């Protein structure tokens, strides 16, 4: 069974699976999903809990031995595995598949790891969890999903936010759900349950957004100039190297030029799944080829500036190129 954090409570209410795989790159959602599973296990009389950390050189035989061993007091227990990398290797994959082939009714297996790449979801050990247990995908929210997530969290705490308040909180905490959770708790502490205005959020919530260059690429392809500039400001504040940001912009310009409707283009353009393909298709229709070539030339000249004595001009030039890419006129011939 494959689940997301929103569907996990209902699945737990219907009964426990013998094993759970919680994987994702959003720490708050991963932690809350694991907490919900532990709470459901305690309610089902799994009173014991043991934690094993799986790192390089881990003895997978020890895991199988632990699964077969009986507790001193014959208590039901949760065996929690913290796997640093979502790639257990050949030996680890075999051990996990074996662990799920004949699960003990007195041991609930909970494996927590980082985001599993799309290409690795067909691995035997992942399929074993999916077919014999439950997989919970706790991945980062898309920008368009964040406002509804924020509003649901606020209303669950008794807050009644204005739409503008929700939007501002989402913008200030994009990419950092832990900060969003903390800011909502602070709003509740300061103002108590009830209405939350735009002014309340502006006065209370710090700018806690966390960005990376791949989010900038998404904003550029989507033509979202406001978000692209917010991300650029965030990257500059976090000390990101302008060379890496310039590479991201140039890479998206090359991708637009190489994209072919109906075919796609070079294999590297297919990374990122269906969402990226849709963004590339949209950008290909929106950005005229001559505009893309001109901006790519600007990027090449900016590369020389970044490496020279005028590198202080880099961020303003990056913002100009990003804005021109986002507001490029519709390519009606595309």
C-alpha positions as CSV (number, residue, x, y, z in Angstrom):
1,X,0.0,0.0,0.0
2,X,1.3,3.4,-0.9
3,X,0.3,6.4,1.3
4,X,0.9,10.1,1.8
5,X,0.9,11.8,5.2
6,X,-2.7,13.0,4.6
7,X,-4.0,9.5,4.1
8,X,-1.9,7.8,6.8
9,X,-4.3,8.5,9.7
10,X,-7.3,6.9,8.0
11,X,-5.1,3.8,7.0
12,X,-3.9,3.5,10.6
13,X,-7.5,3.7,11.9
14,X,-8.3,0.7,9.7
15,X,-5.6,-1.4,11.2
16,X,-1.8,-1.7,11.4
17,X,0.4,-3.1,8.6
18,X,3.2,-5.4,9.6
19,X,5.8,-3.0,8.3
20,X,6.1,0.7,7.3
21,X,8.5,2.5,5.1
22,X,8.5,6.2,5.7
23,X,10.7,8.0,3.1
24,X,11.0,11.7,2.1
25,X,12.9,14.9,2.0
26,X,10.6,16.9,4.3
27,X,11.7,16.4,7.9
28,X,8.5,17.6,9.5
29,X,6.3,15.3,7.5
30,X,8.7,12.3,7.9
31,X,8.7,12.9,11.7
32,X,5.0,13.3,12.0
33,X,4.3,10.2,10.0
34,X,6.7,8.2,12.1
35,X,5.1,9.6,15.3
36,X,1.6,8.6,14.1
37,X,2.7,5.1,13.4
38,X,4.4,4.8,16.8
39,X,1.2,6.1,18.5
40,X,-1.0,3.6,16.6
41,X,1.4,0.8,17.6
42,X,1.3,1.7,21.3
43,X,-2.5,1.7,21.1
44,X,-2.3,-1.8,19.7
45,X,-0.2,-3.0,22.6
46,X,3.3,-2.7,20.9
47,X,4.8,-1.5,24.2
48,X,8.5,-2.1,23.3
49,X,10.7,-0.1,21.0
50,X,14.2,-0.8,19.6
51,X,16.1,1.4,17.3
52,X,18.8,0.3,14.8
53,X,20.9,2.7,12.8
54,X,21.8,1.4,9.3
55,X,25.0,3.0,8.0
56,X,28.0,1.8,5.9
57,X,29.2,-1.6,7.1
58,X,25.9,-2.5,8.9
59,X,25.5,-6.2,9.7
60,X,22.3,-7.1,8.0
61,X,22.4,-10.5,9.6
62,X,22.0,-8.8,13.0
63,X,18.7,-7.4,11.7
64,X,17.3,-10.8,10.8
65,X,18.5,-12.2,14.1
66,X,16.7,-9.4,15.9
67,X,13.5,-10.0,14.1
68,X,13.7,-13.7,15.1
69,X,14.6,-13.1,18.7
70,X,11.9,-13.1,21.4
71,X,11.7,-10.3,23.9
72,X,12.7,-11.2,27.5
73,X,9.2,-10.5,28.7
74,X,7.5,-11.6,25.4
75,X,6.3,-8.0,24.7
76,X,5.1,-6.8,21.4
77,X,7.6,-4.3,20.0
78,X,8.4,-1.8,17.3
79,X,11.7,-2.4,15.6
80,X,12.7,1.0,14.1
81,X,15.4,1.2,11.4
82,X,17.0,4.5,10.7
83,X,18.7,4.2,7.2
84,X,21.0,7.0,6.3
85,X,20.8,6.3,2.6
86,X,17.8,5.0,0.6
87,X,20.1,2.5,-1.1
88,X,20.7,-0.5,1.1
89,X,22.7,-2.4,-1.4
90,X,22.3,-5.9,-2.6
91,X,22.8,-7.6,0.8
92,X,20.5,-5.1,2.5
93,X,17.8,-5.4,-0.1
94,X,17.8,-9.2,0.3
95,X,17.6,-8.9,4.1
96,X,14.7,-6.5,3.9
97,X,12.8,-8.6,1.5
98,X,13.4,-11.7,3.7
99,X,12.2,-9.7,6.7
100,X,8.9,-9.0,5.0
101,X,8.3,-12.5,3.6
102,X,7.3,-13.9,7.0
103,X,6.7,-11.0,9.4
104,X,6.3,-11.7,13.1
105,X,2.9,-10.7,14.6
106,X,4.8,-9.4,17.7
107,X,7.2,-7.1,15.8
108,X,6.2,-4.1,13.8
109,X,9.0,-3.0,11.4
110,X,9.4,0.8,10.8
111,X,12.0,1.9,8.3
112,X,12.8,5.6,8.1
113,X,15.0,7.0,5.3
114,X,15.5,9.8,2.9
115,X,13.6,10.4,-0.4
116,X,13.7,7.4,-2.7
117,X,14.4,8.4,-6.3
118,X,11.7,7.6,-8.8
119,X,14.0,5.1,-10.6
120,X,14.6,3.2,-7.3
121,X,10.9,2.7,-6.5
122,X,10.9,-0.5,-8.5
123,X,13.7,-2.0,-6.3
124,X,12.7,-5.3,-4.7
125,X,12.9,-4.1,-1.1
126,X,10.7,-1.1,-1.9
127,X,8.2,-3.3,-3.6
128,X,8.3,-5.7,-0.6
129,X,7.2,-2.9,1.7
130,X,4.5,-1.7,-0.8
131,X,3.1,-5.2,-1.3
132,X,3.4,-6.6,2.2
133,X,3.2,-3.4,4.3
134,X,2.8,0.3,3.7
135,X,5.0,3.0,2.0
136,X,4.5,6.6,3.2
137,X,5.8,9.2,0.8
138,X,6.7,12.3,2.9
139,X,8.1,14.6,0.2
140,X,8.4,18.3,-0.1
141,X,5.2,20.1,-1.1
142,X,4.9,21.8,-4.4
143,X,4.6,25.6,-4.3
144,X,1.0,25.4,-5.3
145,X,0.2,22.9,-2.5
146,X,1.8,25.0,0.3
147,X,-1.1,27.5,0.8
148,X,-3.7,24.9,1.4
149,X,-1.4,23.0,3.7
150,X,-0.7,26.1,5.7
151,X,-4.4,27.0,5.9
152,X,-5.4,23.5,7.0
153,X,-2.7,23.6,9.8
154,X,-3.9,27.0,11.0
155,X,-7.5,26.0,11.1
156,X,-6.6,22.8,12.9
157,X,-5.1,25.0,15.6
158,X,-8.3,27.1,15.9
159,X,-7.0,30.0,13.8
160,X,-9.2,31.6,11.1
161,X,-6.8,33.2,8.6
162,X,-7.6,35.6,5.8
163,X,-6.6,34.3,2.4
164,X,-3.9,37.0,2.1
165,X,-2.5,35.9,5.5
166,X,-2.2,32.3,4.3
167,X,-0.4,33.4,1.1
168,X,2.1,35.5,3.0
169,X,2.9,32.8,5.5
170,X,3.3,30.3,2.7
171,X,5.7,32.6,0.8
172,X,7.8,33.4,3.9
173,X,8.2,29.7,4.8
174,X,8.4,28.1,1.4
175,X,10.7,25.0,1.5
176,X,10.8,25.0,5.3
177,X,7.7,23.3,6.8
178,X,9.4,23.2,10.2
179,X,9.5,27.0,10.2
180,X,5.9,27.2,9.1
181,X,4.8,24.8,11.9
182,X,6.7,27.0,14.4
183,X,5.3,30.2,13.1
184,X,1.7,28.9,13.3
185,X,2.4,27.9,16.9
186,X,3.7,31.4,17.6
187,X,0.7,33.1,16.1
188,X,-1.6,30.9,18.3
189,X,0.5,31.8,21.3
190,X,0.5,35.5,20.6
191,X,-3.1,36.1,19.5
192,X,-5.0,33.0,20.6
193,X,-7.6,31.2,18.5
194,X,-9.6,33.3,16.1
195,X,-9.2,35.5,13.1
196,X,-5.7,36.1,11.7
197,X,-5.1,39.1,9.3
198,X,-2.4,39.9,6.8
199,X,-1.1,42.4,9.3
200,X,-0.9,39.8,12.0
201,X,1.3,37.6,9.8
202,X,3.4,40.5,8.6
203,X,4.1,41.6,12.2
204,X,4.8,38.1,13.6
205,X,6.3,35.8,10.9
206,X,10.0,36.0,10.0
207,X,11.2,35.2,6.5
208,X,12.2,31.6,7.0
209,X,12.0,30.3,3.5
210,X,14.6,27.9,2.3
211,X,15.4,27.6,-1.4
212,X,17.7,25.7,-3.8
213,X,18.5,26.4,-7.4
214,X,16.2,23.7,-8.7
215,X,13.3,25.6,-7.3
216,X,14.5,28.6,-9.2
217,X,14.5,26.5,-12.4
218,X,10.8,25.6,-11.8
219,X,9.9,29.2,-11.3
220,X,11.7,30.3,-14.5
221,X,10.0,27.6,-16.6
222,X,6.6,28.4,-15.1
223,X,7.1,32.1,-15.9
224,X,6.5,33.1,-12.3
225,X,8.7,36.2,-12.0
226,X,7.6,37.1,-8.5
227,X,8.6,33.7,-7.1
228,X,11.8,33.6,-9.2
229,X,12.9,37.0,-7.6
230,X,12.0,35.7,-4.1
231,X,14.1,32.7,-4.6
232,X,17.0,34.7,-6.0
233,X,16.8,37.0,-2.9
234,X,16.8,33.9,-0.7
235,X,19.7,32.3,-2.4
236,X,21.7,35.5,-2.1
237,X,20.9,35.8,1.6
238,X,22.0,32.2,2.2
239,X,25.4,32.9,0.6
240,X,24.8,30.8,-2.5
241,X,27.5,31.2,-5.2
242,X,26.2,33.2,-8.2
243,X,28.1,30.9,-10.5
244,X,25.7,28.0,-9.5
245,X,22.7,30.2,-10.0
246,X,23.9,31.3,-13.4
247,X,24.4,27.7,-14.4
248,X,20.8,26.9,-13.4
249,X,19.4,29.8,-15.5
250,X,21.6,28.9,-18.5
251,X,20.6,25.2,-18.2
252,X,16.9,26.1,-18.3
253,X,17.5,28.3,-21.4
254,X,19.3,25.4,-23.1
255,X,16.5,23.0,-22.1
256,X,13.9,25.3,-23.7
257,X,15.9,25.5,-26.9
258,X,16.4,21.8,-27.1
259,X,12.8,20.8,-26.2
260,X,10.8,19.4,-29.1
261,X,7.0,19.0,-28.8
262,X,6.0,15.4,-29.1
263,X,9.6,14.1,-28.7
264,X,11.0,15.9,-25.7
265,X,14.7,16.2,-26.5
266,X,17.9,14.8,-25.1
267,X,17.6,12.3,-22.3
268,X,18.7,14.7,-19.6
269,X,15.6,16.8,-20.2
270,X,13.4,13.9,-19.0
271,X,14.7,14.1,-15.4
272,X,12.1,15.4,-12.9
273,X,9.2,13.4,-14.2
274,X,5.9,14.5,-15.7
275,X,5.9,17.9,-13.8
276,X,9.1,19.0,-15.4
277,X,8.0,17.9,-18.8
278,X,4.8,20.0,-18.5
279,X,6.9,23.0,-17.4
280,X,9.2,22.6,-20.4
281,X,6.4,22.3,-22.8
282,X,4.8,25.4,-21.4
283,X,8.1,27.4,-21.5
284,X,8.7,26.2,-25.1
285,X,5.4,27.7,-26.2
286,X,5.9,30.9,-24.2
287,X,9.5,31.9,-24.9
288,X,10.4,32.7,-28.5
289,X,13.6,31.0,-29.6
290,X,15.3,34.4,-30.5
291,X,14.6,35.6,-26.9
292,X,16.1,32.4,-25.4
293,X,19.2,32.7,-27.6
294,X,19.6,36.4,-26.6
295,X,19.3,35.6,-22.9
296,X,21.7,32.7,-23.2
297,X,24.2,35.2,-24.7
298,X,23.6,37.5,-21.8
299,X,24.3,34.6,-19.4
300,X,27.6,33.9,-21.2
301,X,28.6,37.6,-20.8
302,X,27.6,37.5,-17.1
303,X,29.8,34.5,-16.6
304,X,32.8,36.7,-17.5
305,X,31.6,39.4,-15.1
306,X,31.2,37.0,-12.2
307,X,34.8,35.8,-12.7
308,X,36.1,39.4,-13.0
309,X,36.4,42.5,-10.8
310,X,32.8,43.5,-11.3
311,X,31.3,40.5,-9.6
312,X,29.3,42.7,-7.3
313,X,26.9,43.3,-10.2
314,X,26.1,39.5,-10.5
315,X,22.9,39.3,-8.5
316,X,21.2,42.3,-10.2
317,X,22.1,40.9,-13.6
318,X,20.8,37.5,-12.6
319,X,17.6,39.1,-11.5
320,X,17.3,40.9,-14.9
321,X,17.9,37.7,-16.9
322,X,15.4,35.8,-14.8
323,X,12.7,38.4,-15.1
324,X,13.1,38.7,-18.8
325,X,12.9,35.0,-19.2
326,X,9.7,34.9,-17.1
327,X,7.9,37.7,-18.9
328,X,9.0,36.7,-22.4
329,X,6.1,37.3,-24.9
330,X,4.1,34.3,-26.1
331,X,5.8,32.4,-28.8
332,X,2.8,31.9,-31.0
333,X,4.8,30.1,-33.6
334,X,5.9,27.4,-31.1
